[in-house]
Amino acid sequence: MNIVHGDAFEQLADLPDDHAHAAVVDYPWEFEIQTGEGKSEIRNREGRGLKSGCREPDHDNRMFDMATDERFPELLAELARVLVDGAWLICMADDRFQGVVRDAMKDSDDWVFRRNWAWTPENMGMGCYGRVNHYPMPVATLGETDRYVQDRGTLFCVPNGRDVDYPTGKPADLYRRVLAPPVIEDGERLLEPFCGSAPGAAVAAERNLDYWGCDVDVDALERARTHQQQDRLPNYAEGD
């Protein structure tokens, strides 16, 4: 396994062609929240950044590696290079961003948009995930594929909700379900750019997958190191 600290776009560019067999992308969409005074803030969890729980996007020690909508096709092009033909790409996207993802997939010459999968968190508590019932996951394959998913539906129920307190963390159990064969077979390589607390790494440890993840936030990578199967996760490495 390899968990890298650095900008995902830059680190992906260093990977060789045809390097991996599937990817999960929880893209760090650029967003702002308007306060009651009309000021724009970048929300953050307690204990990070300013006392108000927010941080400016150009802060020297920014938490989230936020990226614009316009850069998403750039990511698709880079993933098309580093993934093998027929590989699955699973994207996390809420209602605001699923159209951006779907349109970029459909406009690409490399990717075949398959459909929207979705997941439903039964217990997410307060926060952004508590305001939606079904959380969409646009999925695509790199060209045509013989890895047809036929043994399960397109709605994934995750009874226990989030199993980490990282703000953008997704349940490891969700990743277990969506990455079940034939999406990726045991022993193959999984990519997780913008990995956050790296739920994909937990699945990789359980299934003997080779794994590459990347994030700009050191705290997220520390969490990744102590996530499930912590004795099998490596120390993170600084990117170039």
Backbone as a ProteinNet text record, in pm:
[ID]
protein_1_A
[PRIMARY]
MNIVHGDAFEQLADLPDDHAHAAVVDYPWEFEIQTGEGKSEIRNREGRGLKSGCREPDHDNRMFDMATDERFPELLAELARVLVDGAWLICMADDRFQGVVRDAMKDSDDWVFRRNWAWTPENMGMGCYGRVNHYPMPVATLGETDRYVQDRGTLFCVPNGRDVDYPTGKPADLYRRVLAPPVIEDGERLLEPFCGSAPGAAVAAERNLDYWGCDVDVDALERARTHQQQDRLPNYAEGD
[TERTIARY]
83	0	86.8	32.3	105	7	23.4	-61.1	27.2	-2.3	86.9	27.6	111.1	70.5	106.2	5.3	32.6	-90.6	-74.6	-182.3	-214.8	-340.9	-379.2	-350	-372.6	-345.3	-196.7	-111.8	32.3	78.9	24.7	69.4	20.2	-100.8	-149.5	-61.3	-11.5	72.4	200.9	241.5	363.8	341.5	215.9	188.3	206.1	245.9	262.2	128.5	130.3	9.8	-38.3	-170.1	-229.6	-186	-193.2	-135.7	-234.3	-365.1	-462.6	-589.2	-675.8	-790.8	-925.3	-927	-1049.9	-1010.9	-1103.1	-1078.3	-1207.7	-1193.5	-1303.7	-1261.7	-1347.2	-1314.5	-1420.9	-1378.7	-1463.1	-1410.2	-1445.7	-1387	-1414.9	-1315.4	-1332.4	-1392	-1520.1	-1585.1	-1570.1	-1545.3	-1532.1	-1670.1	-1684.3	-1813.3	-1789.9	-1891.1	-1885.7	-2017.2	-2010.8	-2129.8	-2142.2	-2260.6	-2283.1	-2325.2	-2255.4	-2292.1	-2409.5	-2459.3	-2568.9	-2531.8	-2402.4	-2354.9	-2323.5	-2348.5	-2324.1	-2182	-2099.3	-1959.9	-1947	-1853.8	-1829.3	-1729.5	-1759.5	-1671.8	-1651.7	-1539.1	-1514.7	-1533.2	-1636.3	-1668	-1563.5	-1546.9	-1449.2	-1498.2	-1441.1	-1485.1	-1418.6	-1475.6	-1423.8	-1278.4	-1198.1	-1058.9	-965.9	-1020.6	-936.8	-962.1	-856.9	-872.8	-920.6	-1001.8	-1047.1	-1149.7	-1170.8	-1265.9	-1405.7	-1437	-1569.3	-1585.8	-1476.9	-1486.6	-1474.7	-1402.7	-1388	-1245.2	-1207.9	-1073.3	-1079.3	-1003.2	-998.7	-934.9	-979.4	-929.5	-781.1	-721.1	-578.8	-493.2	-548.3	-473.7	-351.8	-240.6	-116.5	-131.7	-219.2	-238.6	-383.5	-430.3	-570.6	-602.3	-724.9	-764	-805.7	-892.4	-948.7	-878.9	-848.8	-787.6	-899.5	-958	-1075.8	-1039.2	-1126.5	-1100.9	-1227.7	-1211.3	-1324.1	-1391.5	-1514.7	-1586.7	-1508.7	-1444.7	-1377.4	-1258.9	-1206	-1090.1	-1130.7	-1258	-1298.5	-1268.3	-1295.2	-1255.4	-1105.7	-1025.6	-880.8	-849.7	-921.8	-903.9	-944.4	-1056.8	-1100.7	-995.4	-933.8	-832.1	-710.9	-670.3	-554.2	-586.7	-706.8	-746.4	-756.8	-799.4	-806	-668.1	-567.4	-430.4	-379.3	-407.2	-344.7	-425.7	-550.1	-632	-627.9	-651.4	-655.2	-789	-793.9	-918.3	-1024.3	-1146.4	-1255.8	-1267.8	-1178.2	-1179.1	-1302.9	-1346.7	-1459.2	-1410.2	-1489.6	-1469.1	-1597.5	-1587.8	-1702.5	-1680.1	-1775.2	-1761.8	-1868.2	-1828.3	-1922	-1964.6	-2094.3	-2141.3	-2281.3	-2302.5	-2437.3	-2517.6	-2638.1	-2727	-2665.6	-2586.3	-2526.4	-2426.1	-2355.8	-2243.1	-2264	-2371.5	-2384.4	-2400.7	-2462.9	-2474.7	-2339.8	-2251.8	-2116.9	-2042.6	-2052.4	-1983.6	-2040.5	-2171.3	-2236.3	-2206.8	-2218	-2193.6	-2048.3	-1954.6	-1813.4	-1785.7	-1848	-1831.5	-1888.2	-2005.1	-2069.4	-1993.9	-1931.4	-1858.4	-1719.4	-1673.4	-1539.2	-1536.7	-1428.3	-1409.8	-1360.7	-1314	-1255.7	-1355.6	-1445.6	-1530.8	-1669.7	-1727.7	-1866	-1946.8	-2032.8	-2118.3	-2217.2	-2223.5	-2311	-2445.9	-2443.8	-2567.3	-2531.1	-2633	-2613.7	-2642.8	-2542.4	-2568.9	-2604.2	-2645.2	-2675.6	-2656	-2632.4	-2627.5	-2714.4	-2769.3	-2857.9	-2802.2	-2769.1	-2719.4	-2836.1	-2851.2	-2964.6	-2946.1	-2820.8	-2792.1	-2672.3	-2696.2	-2586	-2583.9	-2690.3	-2692.7	-2709.3	-2659.9	-2669.3	-2564	-2580	-2479.7	-2531.6	-2442	-2484.8	-2544.9	-2494.4	-2547.6	-2686.5	-2720.2	-2850.9	-2963	-2931.6	-3034.6	-3072.8	-3012.7	-3047.8	-3077.5	-3167.3	-3198.8	-3111.2	-3095	-3011	-2896.6	-2775.7	-2656.5	-2603.6	-2608	-2576.9	-2429	-2404	-2268.6	-2266.6	-2236.8	-2222.4	-2105.9	-2129.6	-2025.2	-2003.9	-1880.9	-1844.7	-1738.2	-1719.3	-1608.2	-1520.3	-1394.5	-1299.8	-1319.3	-1404.7	-1444.7	-1541.3	-1554.9	-1639.5	-1569.4	-1647.6	-1591.1	-1656.3	-1581.3	-1639.5	-1662.9	-1646.9	-1670.6	-1813.5	-1910.8	-2049.4	-2098	-2162.1	-2217.4	-2361.7	-2388.6	-2520.7	-2582.1	-2505.8	-2553.2	-2603.2	-2622.3	-2669.5	-2737.1	-2813.7	-2884.5	-2795.4	-2858.5	-2783.6	-2799.2	-2876.4	-2891.9	-2826.1	-2729.2	-2652.5	-2692.2	-2745.7	-2788.8	-2675.2	-2639.7	-2531.4	-2591.8	-2628.6	-2704.2	-2632.8	-2501	-2429.4	-2383.5	-2413.6	-2375.6	-2225.6	-2181.9	-2039.1	-1969.6	-1854.3	-1777.9	-1650.4	-1636.5	-1525.8	-1582.9	-1510.2	-1558.7	-1491.6	-1416.9	-1358.5	-1471.7	-1469.5	-1586	-1640.2	-1552.6	-1600	-1589	-1564.5	-1542.6	-1665.5	-1642.4	-1748.9	-1733.6	-1843.1	-1834.9	-1751.2	-1663.9	-1586.7	-1679.1	-1792.5	-1884.8	-1943.2	-1963.7	-2008.8	-1905.9	-1779.5	-1673.9	-1663.7	-1685.4	-1685	-1789.9	-1905.3	-2016.5	-1995	-1956.8	-1945	-1821.8	-1720.3	-1597.9	-1595.8	-1705.8	-1711.1	-1690.3	-1629.2	-1611.1	-1743.7	-1742.3	-1625.9	-1568.5	-1617.6	-1564.4	-1412.7	-1364.6	-1220.5	-1201	-1106.7	-1080.5	-968.1	-969.6	-865.3	-727.5	-635.9	-500	-476.1	-582.7	-565.8	-537.4	-523	-483	-597.4	-622.3	-725.7	-661	-716.8	-673.6	-779.8	-734.3	-826.1	-763.3	-763.6	-719.4	-818	-768.7	-852.2	-908	-822.1	-868.6	-924.3	-893.4	-942.5	-893.9	-985.3	-949.2	-931.7	-938.5	-902.8	-984.8	-1117.7	-1196.1	-1157.3	-1110.5	-1066.1	-947.5	-862.9	-746.9	-789.7	-898.3	-948.5	-993.5	-1063.7	-1108.6	-988.9	-890.9	-771.7	-700.2	-691.2	-625.5	-701.4	-833.3	-914.9	-907.7	-893.3	-903	-768.9	-661.4	-529	-519	-578.5	-565	-439.1	-374.7	-272.3	-346.3	-289.6	-364.2	-273.4	-329.8	-264.9	-367.8	-336	-423.5	-344.1	-413.2	-345	-439.2	-384.4	-463.2	-369.1	-420.2	-339.8	-339.1	-433.7	-450.5	-374.2	-276	-195.7	-281.8	-377.9	-463.8	-541.6	-590.8	-663.3	-573	-449.4	-358.1	-318.9	-310.1	-285.5	-402.8	-522.8	-640.1	-638	-594.7	-587.2	-492.8	-384.7	-286.2	-341.1	-435.2	-489.2	-630.6	-673.5	-806.9	-812.4	-918.4	-931.9	-811.9	-776.4	-661	-533.6	-521.3	-412.8	-275	-265.7	-134.6	-90.5	-181.4	-144.4	-131.9	-153.5	-143.3	-5.5	50.6	185.4	184.2	301.7	315.5	296.4	242.8	225.8	360.3	369.4	493.3	468.4	566	555.7	566.3	478.3	487.9	602.5	637.4	743.8	695
-119.5	0	125	230.2	356.1	470	543.9	659	782.7	872.8	983.6	1115.3	1199.7	1334.3	1429.7	1490.3	1584.5	1610.7	1696.5	1732.2	1613.4	1575.3	1454.3	1464.9	1582	1597.7	1576.1	1632.8	1618.4	1475.2	1412	1277.1	1174	1190.9	1099.9	1106.7	1225.8	1242.3	1161.1	1124.7	1046.6	896.1	853.1	709.9	663.3	538	485.9	455.2	435.3	397	258.8	237	105.1	52.2	136.8	105.5	37.7	60.3	12.9	-36.7	-99.7	-172	-109.9	-14.1	56.6	180.4	277.5	399.9	446.8	501.4	569.3	713.8	806.3	948.8	1020.4	1074.6	1163.6	1304.7	1359.7	1484.7	1599.6	1680.3	1789.2	1913.3	1907.5	2016.1	2148.3	2253.1	2387.2	2440.3	2484.2	2536.6	2643.4	2725.1	2827.4	2827.2	2869	2882.5	3028.9	3085.4	3224.1	3231.5	3314.1	3333.7	3429.8	3448.7	3542.3	3684.3	3714.4	3848.1	3860.1	3753.6	3757.9	3729.3	3681.7	3650.7	3504.9	3480.5	3344.4	3275.6	3152.3	3075.8	2936.5	2876.4	2736.4	2661.6	2582.9	2516.5	2411.7	2393.3	2297.3	2243	2133.3	2077.1	2150.6	2135.7	2201.5	2160.4	2257.6	2227.9	2246.7	2273.7	2296.6	2438	2513.9	2647.2	2747.2	2841.3	2948.7	2898.4	2979.8	2939.6	2922.1	2995.4	2984.1	2854.8	2776	2647.4	2658.5	2759.1	2773.8	2815.2	2801.1	2836.5	2888.1	2990	3041.8	2938.7	2930.9	2826.6	2837.2	2958.2	2972.8	2970.8	2919.3	2908.6	2819.3	2853.3	2777.4	2631.3	2604.4	2467.5	2426	2445.6	2419.5	2272.2	2246.8	2109.2	2036.3	2099.8	2032.1	2075.7	1981.1	2008.3	2038	2158.2	2190.4	2214.7	2168.7	2180.3	2228.5	2298.1	2354.3	2249	2277.8	2190	2171.2	2279.5	2276.9	2180.8	2144.1	2054.3	1906.7	1878.7	1738.3	1663.2	1719.3	1648.4	1621.7	1711.1	1688.1	1563.1	1546	1425.9	1301.1	1308.4	1193.2	1152.8	1250.7	1220.7	1152.6	1197.6	1137.3	996	976.2	842	747	797.5	713.2	662.4	739.7	697.1	591.2	609.3	522.6	396.8	389.2	269.9	180.3	52.5	-42.1	-30.1	-74.4	-73.8	-156.8	-105.4	-175.8	-150.1	-67.5	-40.7	39.7	18.9	93.2	220	326.8	451.4	482.8	496.3	526	662.8	754	891.1	920.5	989.8	1038.7	1179.8	1203.3	1335.4	1358.7	1472.5	1502.2	1567	1611.4	1663.2	1781	1861.7	1979.6	1939.9	1828	1797	1676.9	1600.3	1479.6	1511.7	1624.7	1663.3	1694.6	1759.5	1789.4	1660.2	1563.3	1435.3	1359.4	1346.5	1269.7	1329.9	1462.7	1527.1	1510.1	1521	1504.3	1362.6	1265.2	1125.9	1104.6	1160	1142	1214.6	1327	1404.6	1348.8	1257.9	1202.9	1097.2	1094.3	989.8	859.4	865.5	747.8	670.4	742.4	681.2	650	542.2	505.9	522.5	624.4	643.2	527.8	463.7	347.7	386.8	446.6	489.5	557.1	604.5	651.1	537.1	494.8	416.5	515.7	465.6	553.7	476.6	552	487.5	564.6	493	554.4	531.9	637.4	624.7	622.5	513.9	504	591.6	606.4	686.7	775.9	896.2	988.5	1101.2	1115.5	1221.8	1358	1460.3	1596	1619	1725.8	1758.6	1741	1760	1765.2	1633.8	1519.6	1392.9	1365.4	1429.3	1407.3	1470.6	1551.6	1622.5	1552.4	1437.2	1364.1	1220.3	1158.4	1018.2	927.8	964.2	886.3	974.1	922.8	997.2	938.9	1012.6	954.6	923.7	820.1	779.9	754.1	853.4	827.9	731.5	631.4	532	518.9	485.4	470.4	362.6	313.2	222.3	284	245.9	295.3	215.4	268.6	195.3	84	-11.9	-127.7	-218.1	-299.6	-383.2	-519.8	-619.2	-751.1	-774.3	-667	-676	-630.2	-699.9	-659.4	-689.5	-591.3	-608	-653.4	-778.1	-836.3	-896.9	-905.6	-979.5	-889.7	-760.4	-670.2	-550.2	-478	-362.2	-239.9	-126.5	-1.4	90.8	47.5	124.3	46.7	110.1	44.4	104.1	20.2	63.5	39.5	143.3	133.7	158.2	52.1	66.8	146.6	136.8	198.4	340.9	392.1	528.8	548.1	666.7	697.7	626	566.2	497.8	573.3	696.2	783.9	923.3	1007.1	1142.9	1245.3	1198.9	1291.4	1355.6	1489.1	1559	1503.2	1467.1	1415.2	1263.6	1198.9	1054	976	872.2	781.8	648.7	574.2	447	344.3	275	167.9	58.5	38.2	-66.3	-33.9	93.6	132.7	91.5	116.1	80.8	-70.7	-145.4	-291.3	-336.7	-275.6	-317.9	-277.2	-152.6	-107.1	-164.9	-202.4	-256.3	-408.4	-471.3	-617.8	-665.6	-783.5	-836.6	-837.6	-810	-801.4	-660.7	-560.8	-424.9	-425.4	-493.2	-514.9	-650.6	-726.5	-861.2	-857.8	-956.1	-965.3	-965.8	-890.1	-883.7	-774.7	-709.2	-600.7	-469.4	-362	-233.1	-132.7	-66.8	34.9	171.7	272.1	411	489.8	576.4	663.6	803	881.8	1020.6	1097.4	1200.5	1272.9	1174.2	1091.2	976.2	1013.4	1133.6	1166.7	1064.7	1011.1	911	772.3	761.3	640.7	517.3	523.3	400.5	291.5	331.5	231.2	151.2	212.5	141.6	30.2	52.6	-52.4	-173.3	-147.6	-256.7	-326.1	-248.2	-306	-399.9	-361.1	-446.1	-576.5	-568.6	-688.3	-784	-729.8	-813.1	-834.1	-791.8	-808.2	-735.8	-616.8	-532	-448	-421.9	-318.5	-184.8	-83.9	39.9	160.6	263.9	394.3	499.8	582.9	692.2	819.7	933.2	1062.5	1166.1	1254.2	1364.8	1474.8	1597.5	1711.9	1728	1666.4	1687.6	1582.6	1627.1	1534.7	1463.9	1536.1	1474.3	1357.8	1375	1265.5	1144.6	1167.3	1056.5	988.2	1064.2	1002.1	912.5	958.3	875.4	750.7	767.2	652.4	546.5	590.4	497.1	418.9	478.3	411.7	360.1	359.2	311.2	160	98.1	-45.6	-118	-228.4	-307.8	-224.8	-144.8	-47.7	-113.7	-235.8	-299.7	-332.7	-316.7	-348.2	-224.3	-106.6	17.4	79.3	141.4	197.4	338.9	389.1	531.8	604.8	727.5	802.5	856.5	881	933.7	1073.1	1159.7	1293.8	1285.5	1358.2	1364.2	1454	1441.7	1526.3	1669.6
0	0	0	-57.6	-65.7	-43.8	65.1	96.1	91.6	-0.8	-33.3	14.9	73.2	111.7	-1.1	-63.2	-170.2	-254.3	-352.8	-445.1	-534.8	-540	-613.2	-762.2	-821.8	-964.6	-993.8	-910.2	-930.8	-906.5	-803.5	-769.9	-871.3	-923.1	-1027.2	-1151.1	-1181.6	-1300.6	-1291.8	-1170.6	-1152.4	-1165.7	-1172	-1182.6	-1327	-1346.6	-1482.7	-1548.7	-1678.1	-1751.5	-1706.1	-1717.5	-1689.8	-1553.8	-1454.7	-1323.7	-1229.1	-1247.6	-1148.9	-1217.6	-1137.3	-1190.9	-1153.6	-1061.4	-1023.6	-944.9	-939.9	-863.5	-798.9	-679.2	-611.5	-590.3	-631.2	-622.7	-540.5	-427.4	-348	-371.9	-486.6	-535.9	-438.9	-406.4	-309.1	-374	-403.8	-475.7	-402.2	-477.8	-422.3	-386.6	-263.7	-220	-114.3	-93.1	9.3	84.8	209.5	292.5	332.3	312.5	349.7	496.3	573.4	713.2	721.6	843.5	863.2	827.9	830.5	795	646.8	570.2	427.1	386.2	480.3	450.2	406.3	316.1	269.7	361.8	396.9	483	425.7	460	431.1	561.9	572.3	697.8	732.8	861.8	910.3	1043.3	1086.3	1212.4	1328.4	1447.2	1565.8	1590.2	1627.1	1655.4	1537.8	1421	1303.1	1252.9	1234.2	1178.9	1283	1241.6	1328	1428.8	1534.2	1637.1	1580.2	1475.8	1415.2	1337.5	1328.5	1259.9	1110	1061.3	917.7	885.9	761.3	718	574.8	546.5	410.6	317.4	190.9	101.2	69.8	83.6	53.8	179.9	288.9	413.8	394	460.8	443.8	483.1	578.4	625.2	603.1	480.9	453	473.9	516.3	545.4	419.9	340	224.5	96.5	12.1	-117.7	-216.5	-206.3	-285	-430.4	-519.4	-663.2	-732.9	-843.2	-916.6	-1003.9	-1042.9	-1135.7	-1265.1	-1311.3	-1441.4	-1445.2	-1329.4	-1326.9	-1327.2	-1310	-1303.7	-1433.6	-1552.9	-1675.7	-1683.2	-1626.8	-1620.9	-1539.3	-1429	-1347.2	-1424.3	-1496	-1575.5	-1677.7	-1741.7	-1842.5	-1780.3	-1663.5	-1597.4	-1549.3	-1497.6	-1454.5	-1573.1	-1687.8	-1807.4	-1846.5	-1817.4	-1848.9	-1751.8	-1622.4	-1521.7	-1491.9	-1540.4	-1519.5	-1642.9	-1621.3	-1732.7	-1805.2	-1929	-2005.2	-1932.6	-1930.6	-1865.3	-1717	-1660.4	-1516.4	-1476.7	-1353.1	-1298.1	-1228.1	-1242	-1169.3	-1094.5	-963.5	-878.1	-815.9	-836	-786.1	-681.6	-577	-476.9	-516.7	-524.9	-567.9	-513.6	-447.3	-401	-513.9	-482.4	-586.8	-661.8	-593.1	-656.8	-765	-746.6	-833.5	-925.1	-906.1	-986.9	-1135	-1167.4	-1307.2	-1369.4	-1292.4	-1340.9	-1371.8	-1280.7	-1298.4	-1417.3	-1421	-1527.6	-1664.6	-1676	-1805.1	-1849.4	-1754.4	-1789.5	-1836.7	-1772.9	-1815.2	-1955.3	-1980.3	-2110.9	-2221.9	-2188.7	-2289.4	-2318.2	-2234.6	-2250.9	-2361.1	-2437.2	-2537.9	-2476.3	-2352.2	-2287.7	-2202.5	-2137.1	-2036.4	-2089.8	-2040.4	-2070.6	-1942.3	-1939.1	-1821.9	-1813.7	-1698.4	-1681.2	-1621.3	-1507.8	-1442.2	-1310.9	-1241.5	-1104.9	-1008.9	-934.9	-815.8	-705.3	-591.2	-478.5	-349	-244.1	-112.3	-15.4	79.6	176.5	316.6	386.4	523.9	621.4	694.7	785.8	908.9	952	1069.8	1044.1	996.5	972.6	1075.7	1154.6	1253	1188.2	1255.6	1205	1097.8	1022.4	921.5	781.6	684.1	544.2	498.5	548.1	501.3	558.4	671.4	730	651.1	550.9	476	346.6	320	199.3	235.3	161	183	97.8	-28.5	-119.1	-167.4	-154.7	-191.7	-321.5	-433.4	-564.3	-583.4	-663	-701	-851.4	-933.8	-1077.7	-1101.8	-1185.3	-1212	-1362.5	-1399.6	-1540.4	-1551.7	-1673.6	-1701.6	-1809.3	-1806.7	-1906	-2034	-2120.8	-2240.1	-2204.2	-2292.7	-2263.9	-2162.7	-2095.2	-1989.8	-1989.5	-1942	-1918.6	-1769.7	-1690.8	-1546.1	-1515.8	-1567.4	-1550.7	-1409.3	-1348.1	-1214.1	-1229	-1194	-1216.3	-1090.8	-982.8	-865.8	-754	-780.2	-676.1	-740.8	-659.2	-709.9	-716.8	-736	-750.6	-630	-529.2	-406	-292.4	-227.7	-122.6	12.4	99.6	231.9	331.3	405.3	503.5	641.8	713.7	838.6	946.5	955.2	1066.7	1038.9	920.1	888.4	888.4	922	921.7	1036.4	1007.1	1110.8	1146.9	1096.3	1134.8	1155.6	1232	1255.5	1165.9	1066.2	969.8	889.9	868.8	813.7	683.4	590.8	462.4	454.6	567.9	568.4	524.6	448.3	405.4	478.2	494.5	566.9	491.4	562.7	500	447.5	515.6	470.8	333.8	304.5	170.7	66.6	95.3	0.6	-16.6	91.3	78.7	-22.5	-17.7	-103.5	-248.8	-271.1	-410.2	-479.4	-402.3	-461.7	-467.2	-429.5	-434.8	-578.3	-596.3	-732.1	-807.6	-937.2	-1025.7	-1043.6	-965.5	-981.1	-964.5	-861.6	-845.2	-779.6	-830	-780.2	-677.3	-587.7	-486.2	-551.6	-492.6	-544.3	-646.9	-696.1	-792.8	-720.2	-797.5	-739.2	-745.3	-631.2	-616.7	-601.1	-670.9	-655.9	-580.8	-489.7	-416.6	-402.4	-512	-498.4	-410.9	-341.1	-244.4	-141.6	-85	-7	129	182.4	315.2	416.8	496.5	597.1	537.9	406.3	330.3	364.2	348.4	366.5	267.9	149.6	53.3	102.6	186.5	240	334.2	408.4	496.8	416.1	305.7	218.8	155.1	114.5	52.9	148.7	275.7	374.4	393.6	394.3	414.1	296.1	175.3	54.8	-15.6	47.5	-12.5	-146.5	-152.5	-270.2	-257.4	-368.3	-370.1	-369	-307	-283.5	-301	-363.7	-372.4	-336.2	-237	-197.7	-180.1	-189.3	-182.2	-122.6	-38.6	14.1	60.4	63.3	105	256.1	326	469.3	549.5	626.5	706.5	809.9	868.4	969.1	910.3	788.3	723.1	705.5	667.1	643.8	773.6	882	1011.5	1049.8	1020.7	1046.6	959.7	836.3	746.4	801.8	862.5	916.1	1034.2	1108	1225.8	1203	1077.6	1042.5	1062.3	1022.5	1038.1	978.1	1038.5	996.1	1007	1115.5	1124.2	1119.5	1163.6	1159.8	1018.4	920.2	782.8	696.1	754.8	678.3	696.9	592.4	601	655.5	685.9	709.7	578.3	584.9	461.2	416.3	288.4	231.3	178.5	191.8	135.4	-15.8	-86.2	-231.4	-273.9	-399.9	-453.1	-467.3
[MASK]
++++++++++++++++++++++++++++++++++++++++++++++++++++++++++++++++++++++++++++++++++++++++++++++++++++++++++++++++++++++++++++++++++++++++++++++++++++++++++++++++++++++++++++++++++++++++++++++++++++++++++++++++++++++++++++++++++++++++++++++++

